[in-house]
Amino acid sequence: MKKILIVGATGNFASHVARELATLGDIALRVTSRSEKGLAKLSKEFPHAEVVRAEWTDRDSLVKAFAGVDRALMITPDLTDEAVVVPNTIAAIETSPNFDLLVRLIAIPPITADEMTEEWLNTKVGTAAHWVAKDAFKGSDVPIAYVNVSAWTAYTLPWLCGEAIRTRREMPITGDALRNWIVESDASELMAKMLKEGSDPHQGEEYIVTGPEKLTFPDIARILSEELGEVVTWVDSSDSYESTAGDMAEALAIYTRYSAMHGHKQPVTDTINKQLGRPATSLRQYFRNNLHLFK
Ligand SMILES: NC(=O)c1ccc[n+]([C@@H]2O[C@H](COP(=O)([O-])OP(=O)(O)OC[C@H]3O[C@@H](n4cnc5c(N)ncnc54)[C@H](OP(=O)(O)O)[C@@H]3O)[C@@H](O)[C@H]2O)c1
């Protein structure tokens, strides 16, 4: 039975991956959190898993977390210093002799090195952090496969705009562009499948995942209005960044500007269909399944 490590299993994507793996079965699961609260939550949700503390910036904790595992998931939160965290991860994997696959989430649209500016890199948000991470893995012997979530993720909407939608029927978000969106459970189901199947056939692959269509913010407000049965109005405002993203607000605003500039370059892909044998979930379906987040 393969042992699979999910670092940060309380996270938006990683919690889906851990649940999916627990459902697939025939896997020994090790899940991590940094907090007592997170550890208690994971122990309750995954009674058959090993629950341990791990911190990407603490090499010793990673070495312990990776000890004896065959595969692992690496999803780092925005603002991570990948120049520190990737070498820590490589060092931890080197201590685990049976290790055969690291599944790493990135979000990099088709851009050139010239288009990746210092200003963008300094945000350490999304593409900027992942650009550094991908570079830091080059030349290592880590057996790796990337899931390139080159799309904005559905959970961003309740996170940034949930309260305004619920209380004022407004969707305050800035940086409108015709861009890809994906529902997090789709990308997570693919990551779980890769972890279950292992290095053959996934090592060395980069799967670019998107939802079924590109949408603007007004498109999204219209679809949500139709599903709620009440008009939700898109407001071009970064107010939601300040109230929800806190310290990250400024970096997020810069990131959004670059995302609007480059995100449209990524065509819609059929990776979810090819890998999971079913169409990618639409944002309409996501709203329908999660109306309580917006009511
Ligand atoms: N929002 C979007 O539209 C979008 C689209 C594509 C890609 N992405 C990318 O997705 C990634 C974030 O994914 P997510 O939202 O699933 O992450 P997340 O929920 O913010 O974080 C995942 C988990 O990591 C753990 N964690 C945080 N800091 C840690 C540290 N220093 N060491 C160890 N564990 C740590 C946390 O768990 P504990 O607190 O329990 O330890 C957290 O639950 C980012 O790289 C982002 O750029 C986002």
The ligand as a Gaussian input file, in Angstrom:
#p B3LYP/6-31G(d) Opt

LIG

0 1
 N       -7.299000      31.666000      -6.052000
 C       -7.110000      31.311000      -7.311000
 O       -7.854000      31.709000      -8.201000
 C       -5.979000      30.397000      -7.656000
 C       -5.940000      29.873000      -8.931000
 C       -4.920000      29.007000      -9.279000
 C       -3.927000      28.719000      -8.363000
 N       -3.966000      29.269000      -7.121000
 C       -2.864000      28.938000      -6.221000
 O       -3.303000      28.020000      -5.249000
 C       -2.378000      28.092000      -4.153000
 C       -3.144000      28.170000      -2.880000
 O       -3.960000      27.041000      -2.770000
 P       -5.017000      26.959000      -1.598000
 O       -5.941000      28.123000      -1.676000
 O       -5.582000      25.583000      -1.601000
 O       -4.047000      27.155000      -0.358000
 P       -4.455000      27.606000       1.100000
 O       -5.783000      27.018000       1.434000
 O       -4.228000      29.062000       1.225000
 O       -3.299000      26.918000       1.928000
 C       -3.178000      25.516000       1.982000
 C       -2.825000      25.061000       3.360000
 O       -1.429000      25.218000       3.538000
 C       -1.172000      25.270000       4.922000
 N       -0.045000      26.168000       5.100000
 C       -0.022000      27.512000       5.002000
 N        1.227000      27.980000       5.191000
 C        1.998000      26.905000       5.433000
 C        3.361000      26.720000       5.727000
 N        4.205000      27.750000       5.825000
 N        3.813000      25.451000       5.919000
 C        2.973000      24.392000       5.839000
 N        1.670000      24.502000       5.568000
 C        1.193000      25.738000       5.363000
 C       -2.428000      25.768000       5.613000
 O       -2.839000      24.803000       6.551000
 P       -2.631000      25.000000       8.131000
 O       -2.925000      26.428000       8.454000
 O       -3.638000      24.043000       8.685000
 O       -1.222000      24.596000       8.391000
 C       -3.451000      25.845000       4.485000
 O       -4.683000      25.271000       4.823000
 C       -1.530000      29.326000      -4.337000
 O       -0.269000      28.933000      -4.826000
 C       -2.311000      30.091000      -5.413000
 O       -1.497000      30.912000      -6.181000
 C       -4.984000      30.068000      -6.739000

